[in-house]
């Protein structure tokens, strides 16, 4: 489940892993300086790169590919640890060819700033810098680029997406229509366009489940093998995740348990993605209610 951060918490090891904490890296650099007898009197005497966390590998294989054709050629790397024999590498990644001033070869040393499984912000080949970007610079650029993408997607959804979904929403029972309308109205941080398809799918599946499964059979349905579930609810999609299926079953159970009161209850149940995104980020009714009654 999603955990919360303090407003001034720039780095979360649970989210991003260890190693990008510049404070810790700087402390290590200061200890190294003490051991070598070179004093560190000012943080600015050390460049960001000199205290940045990096990983050193040997290039096992490298080839050109067109990972994103519109962006031109890429290098595709297979790496091995320093102690591994040639041909035994398994870690890999791709990087734009245009960023390299020399052609990498099998057997070259390659240093990654960031690392496998994290954003790679810089590469040195045989101690020669190909490119480099500090974590602060990378993060600022990534946030700016994402904001541009979000604005474009929101504009497209405003002209096409809402209308496309309206026909599906019109087929839902009124409690589910009100549920979607509530999320649209709250439109958390202008990001609801990213989440409506998810919530709408859950609502549609909840209605399908409610049409075939009785209250007393809901647990058995939930716990059954997929083949049995499909037999009980022919409209059950095979594209469910554990989260969408669980959310659909909860909505269905509420809907059939108390039909007279379901309109208000369905509208105010937590959003399907609240366990993953948090109520505030998802525009859950609970955040509006808590603010109104605080």
Phi, psi and omega in degrees: 000150183296139175253159186263156178241150170291152183303328182260016181274097185285333187227132178237115181294330178294326180276314192248355182084173180273159169116342179260009181281105185294331178299314179296319180296321180293322178298318178298319180296322179294321177296319177299321181295322178297320181293327182268354179083006179263115185288149173246108184253344183210134180303329183290348177288344177250128176287159177303321183295324184292338179250004182285152177280136181217166179232134182253131180224175169247135177287118179274315177215149175213138179211163177273146176209172177239072183300317174231095188310323182291343181264001180088196186285149175237157166263134175251119186253142163242127187245155173228155176292163185299328184271353183277151178283153177305142179087002182250007182293151179222334179285143182207164177195173176236153178210146182300131180298326184297343180279351187257129177272344175229153179278118179292147181232155173301135182098345178290150170280137179228126179251126182254129173263119195109257172138171178299130181087357176227166177302131176268111187259356180191154180218133167247137173247118182050044177071010176255126183290128173267314173197162180199143177214131178293162178299318181299317180294316179299314183296316179298317180293317181297320179295317180295317180295321179294322179298321178295316179297317181297319180297318179294318179294320180296319179295318179294318181294323181297327183268338185234315190293312181303313183296320180296323181280338184301322180296321178290319181296323181297337180276350181279152171300155187307317180303324181282328174297316179294326179297311179295319180300323179295318178295321178298318181295317180285322172040063188311117175054027179068019187251008185297333180303335179283337192247347187298318181300323180294309182294322180295318177301315180298318180296315179300319180288328176296318179296318179296318179295317182298332182286342187238340188247129177278162181306312184290346181258358188296318181295318179297320177298313181300321186271353185286163172293156186302321181301319179290319178300317180295326177294322181284324182231091183302332181278001182297126182284151178265010182256014181293144162265173176299325182289315181294321181293315179298318180294320179296319179295320179296314179298317180298317182297317178296319183297320183268345181286321183216077183305325184293327184254003188294332183301311181287319184292313181300319181297328189256002175290153179304148178293156184298328182261006179303321179298337183259324183257340187092147184298320183297314182291335184266350182077034182294144178303329184301326180289320177296317181296316183294324179290323183289332184256001182291000000 
